[in-house]
């Protein structure tokens, strides 16, 4: 009744980890997912900094108090 016997686990390993297509997809996912997360965060930071620079330039053109 041992479902997860040694032969069965070896067959699962042979069908997945030793499969070139599966490994290509697994490596691509491991490579791309962190890259997409980092790119999203960097894009958000860039937009925030761009907006801050724009506000700073506008405030220099239109000062609140006259000297």
C-alpha positions in Angstrom: 0.0 0.0 0.0 3.0 2.3 -0.1 2.0 4.8 -2.8 5.2 6.8 -2.6 7.6 4.0 -3.1 11.1 4.4 -4.5 10.1 3.5 -8.1 7.2 5.9 -8.1 9.4 8.8 -6.8 12.1 8.0 -9.4 9.5 8.1 -12.2 8.2 11.5 -11.0 11.8 12.8 -10.9 12.4 11.4 -14.4 9.3 13.0 -15.8 9.9 16.4 -14.2 13.4 17.4 -13.2 15.1 15.5 -16.0 12.7 16.9 -18.6 14.5 19.6 -20.6 11.3 21.5 -21.3 10.3 21.6 -17.6 13.8 22.7 -16.6 13.8 25.5 -19.2 10.5 26.8 -17.9 11.6 26.5 -14.3 14.9 28.3 -14.9 13.1 31.0 -16.9 10.7 31.6 -14.0 13.4 31.7 -11.4 15.2 34.2 -13.6 12.3 36.4 -14.7 10.1 36.7 -11.6 12.6 38.6 -9.4 13.6 40.7 -12.5 9.9 41.8 -13.0 9.5 42.7 -9.3 12.7 44.8 -9.3 11.7 46.5 -12.6 8.3 47.4 -11.2 9.8 48.9 -8.0 12.4 50.8 -9.9 9.7 52.2 -12.2 7.6 53.3 -9.3 10.6 55.0 -7.7 11.5 56.7 -11.0 8.0 58.1 -11.3 8.0 59.4 -7.7 11.4 61.1 -8.2 10.3 62.6 -11.5 7.1 64.0 -9.9 9.2 65.5 -7.0 11.6 67.2 -9.4 8.7 68.6 -11.4 7.1 70.0 -8.2 10.4 71.5 -7.2 10.9 73.2 -10.5 7.4 74.6 -10.4 7.9 75.9 -6.9 11.0 77.7 -8.1 9.1 79.4 -10.9 6.2 80.4 -8.6 7.6 81.2 -5.2 5.1 81.6 -2.3 6.6 84.7 -0.8 8.1 87.7 -2.6 11.4 89.0 -1.3 
